[in-house]
Amino acid sequence: MPSPALPERAARAALAAHFTPAQLASELAQFSALEVWEQHVRHDNSGRLAQYKPTEELDNAQLSCQFVIPSDVAWPAALADLGPDCPLGLWARVSDQLPQLTASAVAVTGNRNATEQAITRAQAFATVAEAGHTVTATLAYGVNSAAHRAAAMAGRRSSCCRCCASTACASSSWRATGT
């Protein structure tokens, strides 16, 4: 008996959990996310992808965040500028606010083992949040967390770029930093 069709959202989340957009760009230009996922499962000699349960993983992850995909109204239009490097989806706690948060965003990124000078620069740069810009960074220690803290101290929001679902990222020690 054939397995039920995997929803586009679950296929994109599964692909995002295992591959970068650049690794899939040529395939996604020709095939749907579902077709690309199924091709990778068929050609995976390790069996790792066949054991992965995309719908279950997505359902569990979406208990804390929503996986927003390009066909969603909340998808930030500016991401189209990335072309083949556009993410397969975004994990968002405030998906209904994504267009506003990303309309005027600045990205801050840097070394996890940052120097004091790098931290100071990240904090100074992140204060552009006071001018209404959203600071965007990963959840890495160092420069990225300093940028989130600076935005919070300015009373502004920051957004986080994650490569995976929130249940798989952000260690408890990072959350303890309060950023």
VOPAGU-2260 file (C-alpha; in pm, 1 decimal, decimal comma):
REM VOPAGU-2260
SITE   aa  ch    i         X         Y         Z
SITE  MET   A    0       0,0       0,0       0,0
SITE  PRO   A    1     151,1     338,7     -96,1
SITE  SER   A    2     224,6     582,9     182,0
SITE  PRO   A    3       6,8     893,2     201,2
SITE  ALA   A    4     141,7    1197,5      21,5
SITE  LEU   A    5     368,6    1410,6     233,1
SITE  PRO   A    6     252,1    1772,3     261,3
SITE  GLU   A    7     476,8    2035,8     100,0
SITE  ARG   A    8     546,7    2191,3     441,7
SITE  ALA   A    9     665,5    1859,8     589,0
SITE  ALA   A   10     879,7    1785,0     282,6
SITE  ARG   A   11    1044,2    2129,9     303,6
SITE  ALA   A   12    1104,4    2091,2     677,8
SITE  ALA   A   13    1259,1    1747,9     622,5
SITE  LEU   A   14    1485,2    1879,2     347,4
SITE  ALA   A   15    1584,7    2178,6     562,7
SITE  ALA   A   16    1675,7    1945,4     848,6
SITE  HIS   A   17    1921,8    1754,4     630,5
SITE  PHE   A   18    2042,7    1983,4     351,4
SITE  THR   A   19    2128,8    2345,1     275,7
SITE  PRO   A   20    1936,3    2534,6       7,3
SITE  ALA   A   21    2250,7    2542,4    -208,7
SITE  GLN   A   22    2269,9    2161,2    -202,4
SITE  LEU   A   23    1915,2    2138,7    -338,5
SITE  ALA   A   24    1883,8    2444,5    -564,6
SITE  SER   A   25    1915,0    2265,2    -899,2
SITE  GLU   A   26    1675,0    1988,8    -795,1
SITE  LEU   A   27    1416,1    2230,4    -655,1
SITE  ALA   A   28    1427,1    2427,2    -980,8
SITE  GLN   A   29    1292,6    2115,7   -1155,8
SITE  PHE   A   30    1095,3    1924,5    -894,3
SITE  SER   A   31     867,7    1989,3    -596,9
SITE  ALA   A   32    1004,8    1961,6    -244,3
SITE  LEU   A   33     813,8    1635,8    -204,8
SITE  GLU   A   34     971,8    1487,7    -518,2
SITE  VAL   A   35    1319,6    1599,1    -409,7
SITE  TRP   A   36    1270,3    1447,3     -62,7
SITE  GLU   A   37    1149,9    1117,5    -209,5
SITE  GLN   A   38    1448,2    1107,2    -450,1
SITE  HIS   A   39    1691,1    1160,9    -163,6
SITE  VAL   A   40    1523,2     893,2      48,5
SITE  ARG   A   41    1546,0     644,9    -240,5
SITE  HIS   A   42    1914,5     717,8    -302,8
SITE  ASP   A   43    2027,9     731,2      61,2
SITE  ASN   A   44    2236,6     419,5     115,5
SITE  SER   A   45    2267,1     485,6     489,7
SITE  GLY   A   46    1894,2     448,2     550,8
SITE  ARG   A   47    1902,0     757,5     771,5
SITE  LEU   A   48    1651,0     950,9     558,7
SITE  ALA   A   49    1414,6     652,7     533,5
SITE  GLN   A   50    1400,3     640,4     914,2
SITE  TYR   A   51    1322,1    1011,2     942,5
SITE  LYS   A   52     951,6    1081,9     997,7
SITE  PRO   A   53     890,0    1423,4     834,7
SITE  THR   A   54     528,9    1472,8     942,5
SITE  GLU   A   55     592,2    1364,5    1302,6
SITE  GLU   A   56     906,6    1578,3    1326,8
SITE  LEU   A   57     722,4    1880,3    1187,9
SITE  ASP   A   58     423,6    1831,5    1418,0
SITE  ASN   A   59     649,7    1806,2    1724,1
SITE  ALA   A   60     857,1    2109,0    1626,4
SITE  GLN   A   61     547,7    2316,1    1554,7
SITE  LEU   A   62     442,8    2284,8    1916,9
SITE  SER   A   63     672,0    2582,5    1982,8
SITE  CYS   A   64     724,6    2743,2    1639,3
SITE  GLN   A   65     557,0    2750,2    1299,9
SITE  PHE   A   66     742,5    2645,4     987,0
SITE  VAL   A   67     663,3    2917,6     734,9
SITE  ILE   A   68     715,8    2832,5     367,0
SITE  PRO   A   69     724,1    3049,7      52,0
SITE  SER   A   70     357,8    2985,3     -32,9
SITE  ASP   A   71     245,6    3126,8     305,0
SITE  VAL   A   72     109,7    3482,2     330,6
SITE  ALA   A   73     356,8    3546,3     614,8
SITE  TRP   A   74     658,6    3463,4     394,7
SITE  PRO   A   75     892,3    3766,9     374,7
SITE  ALA   A   76     888,2    3881,8      11,6
SITE  ALA   A   77    1245,4    4012,8      36,1
SITE  LEU   A   78    1374,3    3655,0      57,8
SITE  ALA   A   79    1298,4    3612,1    -312,8
SITE  ASP   A   80    1612,4    3820,8    -373,7
SITE  LEU   A   81    1817,6    3524,9    -251,0
SITE  GLY   A   82    1721,2    3317,0    -555,1
SITE  PRO   A   83    1845,6    2959,1    -522,2
SITE  ASP   A   84    1990,6    3036,1    -177,8
SITE  CYS   A   85    1645,5    3117,2     -41,9
SITE  PRO   A   86    1568,9    2908,0     266,9
SITE  LEU   A   87    1328,0    2617,7     232,6
SITE  GLY   A   88    1132,0    2760,4     525,0
SITE  LEU   A   89    1161,4    2969,8     837,0
SITE  TRP   A   90    1092,5    2865,7    1194,6
SITE  ALA   A   91     897,5    3149,1    1352,8
SITE  ARG   A   92     722,9    3202,6    1683,9
SITE  VAL   A   93     545,9    3511,1    1551,5
SITE  SER   A   94     480,6    3406,4    1192,7
SITE  ASP   A   95     202,6    3661,5    1150,9
SITE  GLN   A   96     458,2    3936,6    1222,8
SITE  LEU   A   97     733,9    3813,6     989,0
SITE  PRO   A   98     661,5    4062,5     708,2
SITE  GLN   A   99     685,0    4357,3     950,0
SITE  LEU   A  100     992,9    4221,7    1127,8
SITE  THR   A  101    1181,4    4156,6     805,6
SITE  ALA   A  102    1075,8    4466,8     610,0
SITE  SER   A  103    1358,9    4670,0     763,0
SITE  ALA   A  104    1605,9    4422,8     906,4
SITE  VAL   A  105    1979,6    4432,4     962,0
SITE  ALA   A  106    2181,0    4114,9     999,4
SITE  VAL   A  107    2452,0    4080,8    1262,1
SITE  THR   A  108    2684,5    3784,2    1258,5
SITE  GLY   A  109    3028,7    3705,4    1384,1
SITE  ASN   A  110    3257,2    3479,9    1577,4
SITE  ARG   A  111    3131,9    3272,5    1871,1
SITE  ASN   A  112    3462,8    3319,9    2047,2
SITE  ALA   A  113    3448,4    3695,3    1993,2
SITE  THR   A  114    3695,5    3953,2    2114,2
SITE  GLU   A  115    3574,0    4231,6    2341,6
SITE  GLN   A  116    3611,3    4470,7    2048,5
SITE  ALA   A  117    3383,5    4252,7    1830,4
SITE  ILE   A  118    3122,3    4238,5    2107,1
SITE  THR   A  119    3133,3    4617,2    2146,6
SITE  ARG   A  120    3093,7    4668,7    1771,3
SITE  ALA   A  121    2802,5    4422,9    1754,7
SITE  GLN   A  122    2629,3    4604,7    2039,1
SITE  ALA   A  123    2683,5    4941,8    1871,4
SITE  PHE   A  124    2563,7    4811,8    1537,2
SITE  ALA   A  125    2258,3    4650,2    1692,7
SITE  THR   A  126    2145,3    4982,7    1836,1
SITE  VAL   A  127    2012,0    5063,7    1489,0
SITE  ALA   A  128    1711,1    4882,0    1630,9
SITE  GLU   A  129    1628,7    5212,9    1798,9
SITE  ALA   A  130    1569,5    5353,2    1449,7
SITE  GLY   A  131    1302,0    5090,7    1388,5
SITE  HIS   A  132    1514,2    4820,9    1227,2
SITE  THR   A  133    1487,3    4459,2    1336,1
SITE  VAL   A  134    1818,6    4303,6    1436,0
SITE  THR   A  135    1853,7    3955,4    1287,3
SITE  ALA   A  136    2116,4    3706,6    1405,4
SITE  THR   A  137    2157,9    3339,1    1486,4
SITE  LEU   A  138    2143,8    3203,6    1840,0
SITE  ALA   A  139    2518,3    3155,4    1856,6
SITE  TYR   A  140    2718,4    3280,4    2150,2
SITE  GLY   A  141    2949,5    3578,0    2108,1
SITE  VAL   A  142    2869,3    3845,7    1850,9
SITE  ASN   A  143    2521,2    3713,3    1769,8
SITE  SER   A  144    2395,7    3697,7    2128,4
SITE  ALA   A  145    2548,6    4042,9    2196,2
SITE  ALA   A  146    2340,1    4182,2    1909,0
SITE  HIS   A  147    2020,0    4028,0    2049,6
SITE  ARG   A  148    2097,9    4169,4    2395,7
SITE  ALA   A  149    2164,7    4517,5    2254,7
SITE  ALA   A  150    1831,6    4517,5    2070,9
SITE  ALA   A  151    1652,6    4402,3    2386,1
SITE  MET   A  152    1821,9    4673,1    2592,6
SITE  ALA   A  153    1703,6    4928,2    2335,3
SITE  GLY   A  154    1351,1    4797,8    2393,1
SITE  ARG   A  155    1327,5    4657,8    2040,3
SITE  ARG   A  156    1266,6    4314,7    1897,3
SITE  SER   A  157    1523,6    4096,5    1733,8
SITE  SER   A  158    1471,9    3799,0    1510,0
SITE  CYS   A  159    1667,8    3480,1    1499,8
SITE  CYS   A  160    1779,9    3279,5    1198,6
SITE  ARG   A  161    1789,4    2909,1    1271,0
SITE  CYS   A  162    1896,9    2622,1    1057,9
SITE  CYS   A  163    1668,8    2378,6    1236,8
SITE  ALA   A  164    1356,8    2355,6    1448,0
SITE  SER   A  165    1356,3    2521,9    1786,1
SITE  THR   A  166    1334,0    2186,4    1960,3
SITE  ALA   A  167    1669,8    2088,1    1813,0
SITE  CYS   A  168    1849,2    2417,5    1869,1
SITE  ALA   A  169    1915,2    2658,7    2151,0
SITE  SER   A  170    2073,0    2481,2    2439,1
SITE  SER   A  171    1941,1    2551,1    2786,1
SITE  SER   A  172    2263,7    2733,2    2868,6
SITE  TRP   A  173    2198,6    2977,0    2582,3
SITE  ARG   A  174    1841,3    3037,9    2694,0
SITE  ALA   A  175    1977,4    3111,3    3041,0
SITE  THR   A  176    2155,9    3418,5    2900,6
SITE  GLY   A  177    1818,3    3588,2    2880,5
SITE  THR   A  178    1847,1    3691,0    2518,8
